[in-house]
Amino acid sequence: MNNFIILTTIYLLGVCLMLIFNELSYRWFNIKGEFTRKFAHFVTCIATIPLVYIFNSHWYVLILASIFFIALMISQFTHQLGSINDVTRKSYGGLLLPVIIYIVFYISWKTENKFLYILPMIILGVCDPMAAILGMHAEKNNGEIILFGIKTGKSYVGSFAFFIFSFIISIMALYFTSPTFDFKSLWLSLLIAFVSMIAEMISWRGSDNLTIPLSVVLVLILFQ
């Protein structure tokens, strides 16, 4: 019990230190909020991956996620943490991140399958920021994706980058976790990349923080 309390405290301190570093970088070096926000997103997702190896109960993760959620909500209402909240578009992605961390952890804990947490969080942590950064800065042969006459707000380059990174991560993860690497691993990686790309494409106002991991979990449960 004491060990779990200590580990929970360490994680809270780690998140606080990351937010402080991010905020100081944003203020001192005038880094754009889009970049510091994506950095915080990446670090948070990757840093939470060991949770499935540390905690054997979802209640500790619920406590961590709740504290994180409350802190982010307060920062939005008080207009603090510009490194996360300084974006021109309206987004709920920051608030949804601790929510999805707990949801996916709970699914992984309930099914006793750590992979159901690890892969979705890596894809969310890596592919989403890379797609956003490349999509925003690619000027040639790029344009906004329009589905059924509706503007998605997502670019061709960004979505393609998401697909490629998601496929590479999935195929590497399946290679290192499967006893044999066969044709099923290949098409499963392609399916994960395609479904998660679509989930990211049709999401709005930061809801991709919710839809991307859930789409990966769904594919893994149905086809792995």
Secondary structure, DSSP 8 states (H G I E B T S, - for coil): -HHHHHHHHHHHHHHHHHHHHHHHHHHHS---HHHHHHHHHHHHHHHTTTHHHH-SSHHHHHHHHHHHHHHHHHHHHTT--HHHH--SS---HHHHHHHHHHHHHHHHHHHT-THHHHHHHHHHHHHHHHHHHHHHH--TT--EEEETTEEEEEEHHHHHHHHHHHHHHHHHHHHHHSSS--HHHHHHHHHHHHHHHHHHHH--TTTHHHHHHHHHHHHHHHH-
